[in-house]
């Protein structure tokens, strides 16, 4: 069964990302999909904060990929095994572009966490066990966030 959440402001959307961060142990691929302005980047900001990544947090729309290291990294490395967090934005690119950035190598390290905005655009290279989250714009500040079953 899918799990659905309604947030009524960006603070709640970020907080939901922070909650998910507490469950991550390394090796997860988090796929975010939804229309422009639906809350993907806002959610990711909360997720990065929850992983103890120092801000500012911005979407890699034009960079395509950002790489982060948790801080203080020794805590997350010791307790959870997380070494790096990779944030991809596939809005303007295709699967081959992401592969050219070393995606397979990044994916092969179980100590990495990968966040992909616009994941459906590169679905052919995403493993079946990825965490899939869909965002729906319901109004100026209201969002529906759906954690999909695998």
NORFENHU-V21585 format. One record per residue. N is the residue number from 1. OMEGA is omega in whole degrees, 0 to 359 (NA if undefined). Layout:
BEGIN
n: <N;N>
omega: <OMEGA;OMEGA>
END
This chain:
BEGIN
n: <1;2;3;4;5;6;7;8;9;10;11;12;13;14;15;16;17;18;19;20;21;22;23;24;25;26;27;28;29;30;31;32;33;34;35;36;37;38;39;40;41;42;43;44;45;46;47;48;49;50;51;52;53;54;55;56;57;58;59;60;61;62;63;64;65;66;67;68;69;70;71;72;73;74;75;76;77;78;79;80;81;82;83;84;85;86;87;88;89;90;91;92;93;94;95;96;97;98;99;100;101;102;103;104;105;106;107;108;109;110;111;112;113;114;115;116;117;118;119;120;121;122;123;124;125;126;127;128;129;130;131;132;133;134;135;136;137;138;139;140;141;142;143;144;145;146;147;148;149;150>
omega: <177;174;182;177;173;174;184;174;183;179;178;178;177;182;176;175;178;178;178;181;181;182;186;182;184;180;181;172;183;184;182;179;179;183;176;177;183;176;182;182;178;177;180;177;177;178;179;177;179;177;178;175;178;178;6;181;177;179;179;185;182;177;182;181;170;179;180;172;180;178;358;187;182;180;181;177;182;186;187;180;182;179;183;175;178;181;180;172;185;183;186;186;177;183;182;178;179;177;180;178;179;184;182;178;178;181;184;181;183;178;177;168;181;176;182;172;183;185;181;180;180;187;183;180;182;179;183;184;179;174;184;182;180;182;177;178;181;182;184;181;187;181;169;181;187;174;185;171;181;NA>
END
